[in-house]
Structure formats: structure tokens, C-alpha cells
Amino acid sequence: MKSDKAAIKGKHIVLVDDVITTGNTADNCAKLLKQAGAKSVWALTIAYGHPIKK
């Protein structure tokens, strides 16, 4: 992933998603943003979906 680190460094970032199921996508995005210098990363979601167990 290429990023403009100057636009991210020291910023408080809010990720917005419609549904979070496992949290893996938000977690990976947050890790990348923190590596790029984000001061904090928060995730907001409309709904939480439970994974279906087979």
C-alpha cells in the first residue's frame, strides 16, 4: 500500500464501516495507519455481524 505519510503522521484517524464481522479488515487498516504515523486510529461501525459457525 502506498500512502502519503505526511497526510497521516500525527493525525487521529476514524475508520467508518457499515458492518464489522471478525474485525480483521479494521485491524489490518489500523496497523497500516499506525505504521504510517497516525497518532490514533478509531473504528466506527453501523452493525456487528456474528460469524456463522459451520
Summary of the structure (lengths in Angstrom):
residues: 54
radius of gyration: 12.9
end to end distance: 33.5
largest distance: 44.6
contacts: 113
relative contact order: 0.32
helix: 30%
strand: 33%
